[in-house]
Amino acid sequence: MTPAGLKRRAATVAFGRIGASVQEMSLQDRCIHYGFPDLFAAYMAVYRIVQGPDYVAIQLEKIHDTRVIPIGNSRHLPGSMHQYLGDSRGRWEGDTLVVESTNFHPKGNPMGGYSVLSDENMKLVERFRRTADDTLEYTFTVDNPTMWTKPWTATIYWKRSRGELLEYACHEGNYSLRGMLAGARADEAAGR
């Protein structure tokens, strides 16, 4: 990581312990989204991928984030427009779907649940390639000069799920947010 990346990570970890208001809490705690690429390979790591002539949609089981990705020659949004899931554009290179995402919101894509690994300067290039009837090779490259000294790449092999994409009821029965805020209020009352 760069010195700025290390500083951001330390500040984010310290900030995450405060929890003084809902706005200061993570997007995951607030049930807004988990980010991608998904670095958790087990719990809730089910995807649904649907392809049409002009778009590919990728839905993640966690919070049911759905990325709708235009395929072809459409241009990225202006650099001033930032979105939680970034601005993704796809193209085919032979049998590989290549998706390039930019314009991430400064507090948006926590990259697989780890907001300490990315910021709004990230450029993410993902490659999806079927290697067998039941296997998809997912390779991604993170290029983020404010966080990393050089781009890095990882590959994960996704196996076809025998199960279905289940409902993700994030807020129903979620007492953690209320508990975290109550803890912050108790700390404030105690002068901490």
Secondary structure, DSSP 8 states (H G I E B T S, - for coil): --HHHHHHHHHHHHHHHH--SGGGS-TTTTTS---SS----STT--EEEEE-SSEEEEEESGGG-EEEEEBSS-----TT--BTT-EEEEEEETTEEEEEEE-B-TTS--TTT-GGG--TT-EEEEEEEEEETTEEEEEEEEE-TTT-SS-EEEEEEEE--SS------SSTT--HHHHHHHHHHHHHHTT-
